[in-house]
């Protein structure tokens, strides 16, 4: 049995206005925590010059040949969706396709970008990639050289 005394109101056995308000405050706290944490980390980063983990990501994309890999890499850079793309030749791939194990030699792209651009970048790659289901996944960057991250940022600035 609960007792709520709000504005001289005694309520026995049901949720009172105080409990509803406490629930709203608790819910708002849980919802706003990630945003507040991000803002505080960004402020700390700006003041101290340190890096906020997860601000940048590396996106992995396999391509069927070097020509397509270069075309995709250049287009990504032209659109400022990334600041740097490494093209790694001849990755041997084994994978399931239509219930069978397939083997292929592919070209791997390592794309360095802002985590906030990964969704748009992935959509663009799916649009231009010749594979029915292109391999596109990203990993957030936990640590690195702050000067390199500044260089990445400058490489993605719109003209």
C-alpha positions in Angstrom: 0.0 0.0 0.0 1.4 3.4 -1.0 0.7 6.8 0.4 1.1 10.0 -1.6 0.7 13.3 0.0 0.6 16.0 -2.7 -0.9 19.3 -2.0 -2.6 18.0 1.1 -4.0 15.1 -0.9 -3.8 11.6 0.7 -4.1 8.9 -1.8 -4.0 5.3 -0.6 -3.5 2.3 -2.9 -2.9 4.1 -6.2 -0.2 6.1 -7.9 -0.2 9.7 -6.9 0.9 12.8 -8.7 4.3 12.7 -6.9 5.1 9.2 -8.1 4.1 10.2 -11.7 6.4 13.2 -11.5 9.2 11.1 -10.1 8.7 8.6 -13.0 8.8 11.5 -15.6 12.0 12.8 -14.0 13.6 9.4 -14.0 12.6 8.7 -17.6 13.9 12.1 -18.7 17.2 11.4 -16.9 17.7 8.1 -18.7 16.7 9.6 -22.1 18.9 12.6 -21.8 22.0 10.9 -20.3 23.6 9.9 -23.6 23.1 13.3 -25.0 24.5 15.1 -22.0 27.4 12.7 -21.8 28.2 13.3 -25.5 28.0 17.1 -25.0 30.2 17.0 -21.9 32.8 14.8 -23.7 32.8 17.2 -26.6 33.2 20.2 -24.3 36.1 18.4 -22.5 37.6 17.6 -25.9 37.4 21.2 -27.0 38.9 22.5 -23.8 41.7 19.9 -23.5 42.3 19.1 -27.1 41.7 15.4 -26.5 39.8 13.0 -28.6 36.3 11.8 -27.9 36.1 8.0 -28.5 33.8 7.0 -31.3 33.8 10.4 -33.2 35.4 8.7 -36.2 35.0 5.3 -37.7 36.7 3.0 -40.2 34.3 1.5 -42.8 35.2 -1.8 -44.5 34.0 -2.4 -48.0 34.9 -5.3 -50.4 35.0 -4.7 -54.1 35.2 -7.2 -57.0 38.2 -5.5 -58.7 40.7 -2.6 -58.3 38.9 -0.4 -61.0 35.6 -0.5 -59.1 37.4 0.0 -55.8 39.2 3.2 -57.2 35.9 4.5 -58.7 34.1 4.1 -55.4 37.0 5.6 -53.4 37.2 8.7 -55.6 33.5 9.2 -55.5 33.4 9.0 -51.7 36.2 11.5 -51.4 34.6 13.8 -54.0 31.4 13.8 -52.0 33.3 14.5 -48.8 31.8 11.4 -47.2 35.3 10.5 -46.0 38.8 12.0 -45.8 40.9 9.0 -46.6 40.5 5.6 -48.3 43.1 2.8 -48.4 42.8 0.3 -51.2 44.2 -3.1 -50.1 44.7 -5.5 -53.0 43.8 -9.1 -53.3 42.0 -10.1 -50.1 41.0 -13.8 -50.3 37.3 -14.2 -49.3 35.4 -17.3 -48.4 31.7 -16.9 -47.7 28.3 -18.5 -47.9 26.1 -17.4 -50.9 22.9 -19.2 -51.8 23.7 -22.0 -49.4 27.1 -22.7 -51.0 30.6 -21.8 -49.9 32.1 -19.4 -52.4 35.7 -18.2 -52.8 36.8 -14.9 -54.4 39.6 -12.5 -54.6 38.4 -9.0 -53.7 39.8 -5.6 -53.1 39.3 -4.2 -49.6 38.6 -0.5 -49.0 39.4 1.0 -45.5 37.4 4.2 -45.4 38.1 6.7 -42.6 35.2 9.0 -41.9 33.2 10.7 -39.1 30.8 8.3 -37.4 28.0 10.7 -38.1 28.5 10.2 -41.8 28.5 6.3 -41.8 24.8 6.0 -42.5 24.9 8.3 -45.5 28.2 6.7 -46.7 26.7 3.2 -46.4 23.6 4.2 -48.4 25.8 5.7 -51.1 27.9 2.6 -51.3 24.8 0.4 -51.6 23.6 2.6 -54.5 26.9 2.4 -56.6 28.3 -1.0 -55.6 27.9 -3.8 -58.2 27.3 -6.5 -55.6 23.7 -7.4 -54.7 24.6 -7.2 -51.0 27.8 -5.3 -50.6 29.9 -5.8 -47.5 29.7 -2.5 -45.6 30.4 -2.3 -41.9 32.1 0.1 -39.6 34.0 0.1 -36.4 34.3 3.2 -34.2 37.8 4.5 -33.5 38.6 4.4 -29.8 41.9 6.2 -29.8 44.4 7.8 -32.1 46.5 10.9 -32.8 44.5 14.1 -32.3 46.4 15.8 -35.1 45.3 13.0 -37.5 41.7 13.4 -36.4 41.9 17.1 -37.1 43.3 16.3 -40.5 40.4 13.9 -41.1 37.9 16.6 -40.1 39.5 19.2 -42.4 39.3 16.7 -45.3 35.6 16.3 -44.9 34.8 20.0 -44.7 32.5 21.3 -47.4 34.0 23.9 -49.7 
